[in-house]
């Protein structure tokens, strides 16, 4: 749970930086945010795949 809180703090900090950024800084912040979003998506897909296997195993047992 603490890890989730840290992630939300990081997001909040990035949003504050985005508000204060000039155009070049904004582009860099958005690039980093996109990379983080892709990483989170990949993690969620992996968790989803793992959950599907656990459910299938539970149903076939």
C-alpha positions, 0 to 999 in steps of 0.5 A, spaced: 500 500 500 505 504 501 508 503 494 501 505 491 502 512 495 509 513 493 506 512 486 501 517 487 505 522 490 510 522 484 504 523 479 502 529 483 509 532 483 509 531 476 503 534 475 505 540 479 512 540 475 508 540 468 504 546 470 510 550 471 514 547 465 515 551 459 514 547 452 521 544 452 520 541 459 513 539 458 515 535 452 520 531 456 515 530 462 510 528 457 515 523 454 517 520 461 509 520 463 508 516 457 514 511 458 511 510 465 504 509 463 507 503 458 510 500 464 504 500 468 500 497 462 505 491 461 505 490 469 497 490 469 497 485 463 502 480 466 498 481 473 492 479 469 495 473 465 497 471 472 490 471 475 487 468 469 492 462 470 490 462 477 482 462 476 483 456 471 487 452 475 482 453 481 476 451 476 480 445 474 482 442 481 
